[in-house]
């Protein structure tokens, strides 16, 4: 049993976890960087501790500092949320070594599924269908030969990847060597591991995942499927539960397969098994996410299961409260990831102060947010600032409710993805449910702006724009701070000098 939980994360997911802890009577501890001193998760926690500069590598990714805060605060459990250290087996092991409960799977399980190549090999040995591809480290020439055998198009993927990082689509042999180079570089920068592998691209496929729960007593259940095919550059933008492509018979087969995956590796806590579903309803194992998913809320809305509270219960040694027959999805839920990006300008990041905030409410509407009016959105972290979820008795009602909620959602001071989501909700093919993972690329030109013919150039332009945004944000922050020193209420020159000295430091 534990009584105080440190949330090793920030933003909307940190606030979400705190709510679950509060409902279970648990105390919460927040950690924050320089950029997050006034963040909502800091305000909501029972205690908050500073862990370093704005860069994640010097704060939210510092295992030593987070464990130091756990010791200082007396936190006896840590929830990693998603992103940052959530799927880092070294962090899970460090928690165990420090005598702190890690709210997630055991480190050895996390390590086994974190290596995508090893996970594919292991699943194939269990008789679970996997997407055709390579399963060994190969030279460039061996990759060329393997790609020829698999047949184009193929996908280059990072062995330690996730979140769309280190992935490149290759349609012709003359593109492969360049794609390998770019994917390795990105994988090294994102994960510290430049190993890559190849997967055959399944045309017109849908991305369907199964949520599972597993306790320490050997009980494993699944909570049905989520449809995650609306993606941009392999990153999910809109999710829903259930999927229009899955009937009861297919749901049962995919769910049973996901449970087999979890049992085969001795999984514990909440996890997600991701599949590709082809147009003939054949499904293939992609990977397993050994953490809470961003899109867990849609599953909660249709099943009535609070996944975060179940995580807390499982980590404290309790059995799952539900049997498989208890899980009967009701209605339909859709989630839009609200990001601080400009959909009219290639989804470039947007930062600045939130000057106005009006969140939608009403029947079937749920908002998970990490911002408030007056909050400063910085360019240092993932651009997702909130999630908007709408539930309806039917998919049509859920779409209509989401449209209404998006119209009500007002965020002033920054650019957001709300206009993009509004356009998707009104798209005929989305309404009919006849989309796949290539929907944005083939039907909407990648978003609200025309795509470039050279993806690698677009990526460098995006990185340059991010760097420019960071510089502009720092200049603006320093200018505001300097102005506040000169325009403060106190006329004391001694106080002004003291404030300037703090600023210089």
Legacy VTK file of the C-alpha trace (Angstrom):
# vtk DataFile Version 3.0
C-alpha trace
ASCII
DATASET POLYDATA
POINTS 505 float
0.000 0.000 0.000
1.124 3.558 -0.618
-0.211 6.918 0.559
1.634 9.583 -1.447
2.147 9.545 -5.231
4.734 11.578 -7.116
3.627 12.302 -10.693
6.767 12.354 -12.832
5.116 14.355 -15.588
3.453 17.653 -16.417
0.452 19.198 -18.163
-2.945 17.620 -18.632
-1.886 14.048 -17.804
-0.381 15.116 -14.467
-3.671 16.830 -13.577
-5.629 13.743 -14.711
-3.587 11.456 -12.462
-3.946 13.834 -9.515
-7.724 13.656 -9.793
-7.632 9.855 -9.631
-5.287 9.988 -6.626
-7.559 12.444 -4.846
-10.552 10.150 -5.354
-8.585 7.306 -3.780
-7.551 9.432 -0.822
-3.899 9.679 -1.877
-1.618 12.707 -1.459
0.084 14.025 -4.606
3.518 15.461 -5.341
4.262 17.503 -8.464
7.635 18.215 -10.044
8.280 21.210 -12.268
10.911 22.901 -14.399
11.694 26.585 -14.852
9.118 26.728 -17.647
6.395 25.213 -15.462
6.613 27.217 -12.248
3.049 28.468 -12.752
1.686 25.323 -14.433
-1.712 23.920 -13.544
-0.334 20.610 -12.271
1.873 22.537 -9.825
-1.146 24.409 -8.493
-3.252 21.263 -8.144
-0.780 19.087 -6.229
-0.529 18.841 -2.447
3.219 19.502 -2.762
5.439 20.698 -5.619
9.221 20.529 -6.066
11.571 22.187 -8.535
13.743 19.784 -10.578
15.669 21.920 -13.079
15.794 24.061 -16.239
13.194 24.078 -18.994
14.921 21.472 -21.156
13.416 18.053 -20.461
16.885 16.485 -20.458
17.742 18.647 -17.443
14.449 18.208 -15.573
11.685 15.742 -16.449
14.173 13.185 -17.798
16.473 13.348 -14.762
15.891 10.106 -12.869
18.190 11.152 -10.024
16.354 14.412 -9.375
12.915 12.807 -9.461
13.955 10.104 -6.991
15.550 12.746 -4.787
12.197 14.555 -4.662
10.459 11.262 -3.821
12.802 10.834 -0.864
12.456 14.438 0.313
8.675 14.455 0.028
8.108 10.981 1.440
6.358 9.816 -1.730
6.147 6.030 -1.705
4.887 5.617 -5.307
5.583 7.230 -8.682
3.231 7.453 -11.651
5.129 8.271 -14.879
2.118 9.302 -17.000
3.040 9.066 -20.690
6.070 10.425 -22.516
9.287 11.408 -20.737
10.317 8.415 -18.559
7.072 6.447 -18.845
8.594 3.593 -20.875
12.121 3.775 -19.509
13.043 0.452 -17.831
16.011 2.094 -16.090
13.600 4.459 -14.345
11.309 1.604 -13.292
14.314 -0.301 -11.949
15.661 2.756 -10.130
12.266 3.146 -8.416
12.371 -0.491 -7.321
15.937 -0.115 -6.034
14.873 2.952 -4.047
11.933 1.123 -2.502
9.365 3.264 -4.349
6.383 1.633 -6.084
6.447 2.195 -9.831
2.893 2.445 -11.167
3.456 0.481 -14.338
4.855 -2.849 -15.538
8.036 -4.486 -14.181
11.260 -3.116 -15.699
12.163 -6.416 -17.387
8.787 -6.497 -19.171
9.172 -2.872 -20.220
12.636 -3.604 -21.604
11.411 -6.672 -23.492
8.616 -4.791 -25.262
10.587 -1.560 -25.663
12.834 -3.212 -28.245
10.434 -3.408 -31.189
12.552 -5.909 -33.112
12.856 -8.283 -30.160
9.139 -7.868 -29.417
8.223 -8.786 -33.002
10.446 -11.850 -32.815
8.918 -12.896 -29.503
5.338 -12.478 -30.704
6.001 -14.433 -33.883
7.360 -17.286 -31.728
4.051 -17.249 -29.836
2.117 -17.671 -33.076
0.804 -14.111 -33.039
0.643 -12.560 -36.535
3.125 -9.734 -37.068
3.572 -7.333 -39.956
6.117 -8.846 -42.397
9.535 -7.272 -41.913
13.092 -7.724 -40.681
13.995 -8.998 -37.228
17.805 -8.685 -37.139
20.399 -5.912 -37.336
21.392 -5.583 -40.997
23.837 -3.638 -43.116
22.577 -1.175 -45.703
23.088 -3.688 -48.503
21.219 -6.349 -46.533
18.386 -3.872 -45.959
18.238 -3.236 -49.719
17.971 -6.964 -50.378
15.370 -7.431 -47.647
13.281 -4.538 -48.978
13.344 -6.043 -52.458
12.099 -9.332 -51.023
9.354 -7.679 -48.930
8.241 -5.495 -51.815
7.698 -1.735 -51.805
6.333 0.363 -50.205
8.049 -0.316 -46.893
8.455 1.543 -43.621
11.790 2.203 -41.908
11.176 2.197 -38.147
13.297 2.805 -35.063
13.869 -0.318 -32.960
13.438 1.712 -29.768
10.853 4.014 -31.303
7.433 5.368 -30.545
5.282 8.442 -31.120
6.088 8.560 -34.832
9.798 9.280 -34.250
12.394 7.533 -36.423
9.871 6.439 -39.072
10.175 6.933 -42.828
7.968 5.699 -45.659
9.903 4.385 -48.663
8.168 3.780 -51.994
11.173 3.184 -54.289
14.593 1.477 -53.911
16.464 4.720 -54.631
14.868 6.315 -51.519
15.880 3.619 -49.035
19.481 4.565 -48.171
18.515 8.180 -47.495
15.535 7.044 -45.401
17.786 4.763 -43.345
20.180 7.638 -42.686
17.450 10.067 -41.631
15.614 7.495 -39.480
18.820 6.484 -37.697
19.705 10.099 -36.968
16.237 10.861 -35.615
16.136 7.634 -33.580
19.516 8.414 -32.024
18.404 11.937 -31.113
15.043 10.805 -29.711
15.873 7.509 -28.016
19.673 7.275 -27.811
19.502 4.172 -30.026
19.997 4.321 -33.796
18.930 0.758 -34.633
16.208 0.469 -37.276
14.234 -2.257 -39.006
11.905 -2.619 -41.985
8.186 -3.332 -42.093
6.047 -4.037 -45.123
3.480 -1.270 -45.602
-0.032 -2.675 -45.538
-2.008 -0.488 -47.907
-5.374 0.921 -46.804
-4.791 -0.334 -43.252
-6.403 0.936 -40.074
-4.626 1.423 -36.752
-6.652 -0.401 -34.097
-5.428 -0.976 -30.546
-6.672 -2.991 -27.582
-6.547 -1.692 -23.996
-5.628 -4.340 -21.413
-5.433 -4.492 -17.619
-3.360 -7.104 -15.790
-2.859 -7.579 -12.052
-0.202 -9.324 -9.980
-2.522 -12.301 -9.386
-2.502 -13.475 -13.013
-5.787 -11.869 -14.073
-5.798 -10.188 -17.489
-8.761 -8.561 -19.246
-9.203 -6.317 -22.254
-11.420 -3.240 -22.478
-12.165 -3.397 -26.185
-10.640 -1.501 -29.066
-9.797 2.052 -30.059
-9.590 3.377 -33.609
-6.498 5.565 -34.071
-6.215 5.889 -37.858
-6.459 9.691 -38.112
-2.740 10.436 -37.961
-0.297 13.038 -39.195
3.290 11.888 -39.706
2.444 8.721 -37.771
1.240 10.706 -34.758
-2.362 10.249 -33.651
-4.661 13.259 -33.759
-8.156 11.815 -33.300
-9.166 8.571 -31.608
-12.466 6.856 -31.010
-13.977 3.827 -29.296
-15.223 1.489 -30.537
-14.087 1.174 -34.182
-16.492 1.205 -37.112
-14.366 -1.521 -38.721
-14.653 -3.999 -35.840
-17.662 -6.231 -35.241
-18.261 -8.376 -32.167
-16.550 -11.460 -33.598
-13.429 -9.522 -34.638
-13.417 -7.656 -31.304
-13.359 -10.963 -29.456
-10.499 -12.341 -31.578
-8.383 -9.194 -31.258
-9.107 -8.945 -27.539
-8.141 -12.559 -26.931
-4.922 -12.024 -28.898
-4.058 -8.947 -26.829
-4.611 -10.939 -23.633
-2.318 -13.668 -25.008
0.362 -11.044 -25.656
0.104 -9.744 -22.077
0.205 -13.217 -20.533
3.123 -14.292 -22.734
5.365 -11.596 -21.266
4.023 -11.552 -17.697
2.538 -8.083 -18.067
1.234 -6.134 -15.061
-0.799 -2.882 -14.918
-2.390 -1.005 -17.849
-1.016 -1.481 -21.351
-2.027 -1.281 -24.996
-1.462 -3.794 -27.781
-1.419 -2.080 -31.178
-2.479 -3.785 -34.397
-2.752 -2.985 -38.086
-6.068 -4.094 -39.560
-6.175 -4.652 -43.319
-9.199 -4.281 -45.577
-9.886 -8.029 -45.317
-10.061 -7.836 -41.487
-6.707 -9.553 -40.994
-4.857 -8.024 -38.066
-1.127 -7.886 -37.343
0.787 -7.105 -34.151
2.623 -3.775 -34.327
3.888 -3.139 -30.807
2.891 -2.936 -27.178
2.834 0.355 -25.306
3.824 -0.358 -21.725
2.151 2.698 -20.237
-1.044 4.693 -20.052
-2.093 5.958 -23.492
-3.064 9.524 -24.357
-6.344 8.191 -25.730
-7.335 6.141 -22.664
-10.251 8.525 -22.022
-12.375 7.235 -24.916
-12.193 3.715 -23.494
-13.174 5.054 -20.077
-16.190 6.815 -21.582
-17.618 3.698 -23.250
-16.766 1.132 -20.549
-17.176 3.148 -17.344
-13.779 1.900 -16.128
-11.438 4.504 -14.613
-8.168 3.186 -16.007
-5.934 5.419 -13.874
-7.670 4.370 -10.661
-7.271 0.744 -11.745
-3.559 1.403 -12.267
-3.300 2.661 -8.706
-5.215 -0.335 -7.347
-3.129 -2.867 -9.290
0.127 -1.218 -8.178
-1.005 -1.532 -4.555
-1.445 -5.297 -5.026
-5.196 -5.499 -5.490
-7.025 -7.726 -7.948
-8.821 -6.301 -10.980
-12.399 -5.538 -9.947
-13.838 -6.606 -13.302
-14.306 -9.887 -15.122
-14.146 -10.007 -18.906
-17.925 -10.465 -19.156
-18.415 -7.243 -17.178
-16.878 -5.185 -19.980
-19.702 -4.239 -22.341
-19.012 -1.026 -24.318
-21.911 1.410 -24.329
-22.251 4.218 -26.842
-19.429 5.910 -28.755
-16.631 8.266 -27.727
-14.347 10.475 -29.831
-11.243 12.344 -28.693
-9.530 15.336 -30.325
-5.993 16.200 -29.227
-5.906 19.975 -28.856
-2.411 21.219 -29.639
-0.710 24.621 -29.607
0.043 24.474 -33.326
-1.002 26.449 -36.393
-2.883 24.073 -38.738
-2.881 26.758 -41.457
0.916 26.956 -41.408
2.131 23.378 -41.500
1.304 22.757 -37.823
4.160 24.952 -36.672
4.255 25.305 -32.857
2.605 28.293 -31.257
3.604 29.745 -27.904
2.452 32.677 -25.815
0.060 33.647 -23.065
-3.475 32.267 -23.020
-5.473 35.492 -22.982
-8.908 33.880 -22.990
-10.180 30.392 -22.233
-13.719 29.084 -22.587
-13.985 25.306 -22.275
-17.025 23.436 -23.587
-19.398 21.749 -21.177
-22.735 19.974 -21.324
-23.917 16.370 -21.595
-21.321 13.870 -22.779
-18.445 16.382 -22.974
-15.149 15.929 -21.108
-12.081 18.178 -21.162
-8.646 17.123 -19.905
-6.576 20.304 -19.843
-3.234 21.595 -18.620
-3.853 25.308 -19.212
-5.793 28.199 -17.697
-6.425 31.831 -18.579
-3.124 33.656 -18.127
-1.021 30.493 -18.524
2.144 30.819 -20.609
2.431 28.108 -23.275
6.122 27.492 -23.906
7.834 25.779 -26.856
9.860 23.334 -24.749
7.514 20.351 -24.618
4.965 18.400 -26.629
2.449 20.859 -28.119
-0.615 19.000 -26.785
-2.298 21.277 -24.231
-5.656 19.541 -23.799
-7.888 16.678 -24.904
-11.532 17.092 -25.812
-13.730 13.996 -25.538
-17.344 13.670 -26.612
-19.646 10.699 -25.918
-22.929 9.807 -27.597
-25.280 6.862 -27.698
-24.338 6.460 -31.382
-21.321 7.488 -33.444
-23.447 10.101 -35.215
-24.433 11.662 -31.900
-20.802 11.632 -30.733
-19.722 13.465 -33.921
-22.497 16.054 -33.598
-21.649 16.557 -29.929
-17.949 16.956 -30.779
-18.822 19.569 -33.422
-20.818 21.504 -30.860
-18.027 21.244 -28.278
-15.389 22.421 -30.770
-17.528 25.449 -31.618
-17.761 26.285 -27.909
-14.014 25.845 -27.300
-12.297 29.251 -27.243
-8.563 29.668 -26.625
-7.176 33.171 -27.152
-3.564 34.283 -27.456
-2.186 31.232 -29.274
-2.936 29.227 -32.395
-4.512 25.802 -31.826
-5.563 22.730 -33.791
-9.282 23.345 -33.170
-10.001 24.483 -36.779
-8.353 21.303 -38.057
-10.557 19.108 -35.871
-13.646 21.004 -36.982
-12.809 20.277 -40.596
-12.277 16.569 -39.883
-15.626 16.304 -38.084
-17.350 17.676 -41.181
-15.496 15.482 -43.687
-17.780 13.023 -45.487
-15.384 10.070 -45.328
-14.796 10.567 -41.609
-18.539 10.694 -40.985
-19.027 7.488 -42.986
-16.057 5.840 -41.224
-14.397 4.899 -44.522
-10.923 6.170 -43.635
-7.530 4.557 -43.015
-4.088 5.668 -41.808
-3.480 7.474 -45.107
-6.599 9.612 -44.789
-4.890 12.953 -44.063
-2.213 12.483 -46.701
-4.547 11.322 -49.454
-7.712 13.266 -48.682
-6.580 16.467 -46.982
-3.041 17.089 -48.174
-1.631 16.385 -44.706
-3.738 19.030 -42.954
-5.059 22.500 -43.837
-1.993 23.509 -45.850
-0.430 22.026 -48.983
2.364 19.517 -48.240
5.858 19.823 -49.623
7.121 17.239 -52.095
10.262 16.754 -50.008
9.354 15.479 -46.516
12.918 15.770 -45.254
12.954 19.479 -46.182
9.655 19.977 -44.380
11.141 18.333 -41.282
14.186 20.624 -41.285
11.917 23.643 -41.787
9.801 22.492 -38.845
12.864 22.101 -36.598
14.163 25.524 -37.657
10.761 27.040 -36.877
10.752 25.401 -33.443
14.212 26.801 -32.713
13.072 30.262 -33.799
10.008 29.948 -31.575
12.155 29.048 -28.567
14.432 32.044 -29.167
11.456 34.397 -29.588
9.852 33.022 -26.432
13.030 33.586 -24.394
13.360 37.155 -25.685
9.735 37.867 -24.860
10.079 36.372 -21.380
13.187 38.394 -20.614
11.581 41.569 -21.958
8.504 41.075 -19.772
10.664 40.371 -16.733
12.829 43.436 -17.377
9.726 45.576 -17.894
8.181 44.354 -14.649
11.329 45.403 -12.801
11.083 48.986 -14.103
7.316 49.271 -13.865
6.833 47.693 -10.442
4.873 49.420 -7.716
7.937 50.044 -5.609
9.984 53.121 -6.447
12.891 51.931 -4.340
16.064 51.852 -6.401
17.483 49.290 -3.971
14.604 46.920 -4.746
14.970 47.532 -8.457
18.689 46.775 -8.257
17.989 43.576 -6.304
15.454 42.416 -8.918
17.859 43.158 -11.759
20.517 41.106 -9.963
18.088 38.135 -9.750
17.351 38.563 -13.455
21.052 38.472 -14.334
21.448 35.214 -12.434
LINES 1 506
505 0 1 2 3 4 5 6 7 8 9 10 11 12 13 14 15 16 17 18 19 20 21 22 23 24 25 26 27 28 29 30 31 32 33 34 35 36 37 38 39 40 41 42 43 44 45 46 47 48 49 50 51 52 53 54 55 56 57 58 59 60 61 62 63 64 65 66 67 68 69 70 71 72 73 74 75 76 77 78 79 80 81 82 83 84 85 86 87 88 89 90 91 92 93 94 95 96 97 98 99 100 101 102 103 104 105 106 107 108 109 110 111 112 113 114 115 116 117 118 119 120 121 122 123 124 125 126 127 128 129 130 131 132 133 134 135 136 137 138 139 140 141 142 143 144 145 146 147 148 149 150 151 152 153 154 155 156 157 158 159 160 161 162 163 164 165 166 167 168 169 170 171 172 173 174 175 176 177 178 179 180 181 182 183 184 185 186 187 188 189 190 191 192 193 194 195 196 197 198 199 200 201 202 203 204 205 206 207 208 209 210 211 212 213 214 215 216 217 218 219 220 221 222 223 224 225 226 227 228 229 230 231 232 233 234 235 236 237 238 239 240 241 242 243 244 245 246 247 248 249 250 251 252 253 254 255 256 257 258 259 260 261 262 263 264 265 266 267 268 269 270 271 272 273 274 275 276 277 278 279 280 281 282 283 284 285 286 287 288 289 290 291 292 293 294 295 296 297 298 299 300 301 302 303 304 305 306 307 308 309 310 311 312 313 314 315 316 317 318 319 320 321 322 323 324 325 326 327 328 329 330 331 332 333 334 335 336 337 338 339 340 341 342 343 344 345 346 347 348 349 350 351 352 353 354 355 356 357 358 359 360 361 362 363 364 365 366 367 368 369 370 371 372 373 374 375 376 377 378 379 380 381 382 383 384 385 386 387 388 389 390 391 392 393 394 395 396 397 398 399 400 401 402 403 404 405 406 407 408 409 410 411 412 413 414 415 416 417 418 419 420 421 422 423 424 425 426 427 428 429 430 431 432 433 434 435 436 437 438 439 440 441 442 443 444 445 446 447 448 449 450 451 452 453 454 455 456 457 458 459 460 461 462 463 464 465 466 467 468 469 470 471 472 473 474 475 476 477 478 479 480 481 482 483 484 485 486 487 488 489 490 491 492 493 494 495 496 497 498 499 500 501 502 503 504
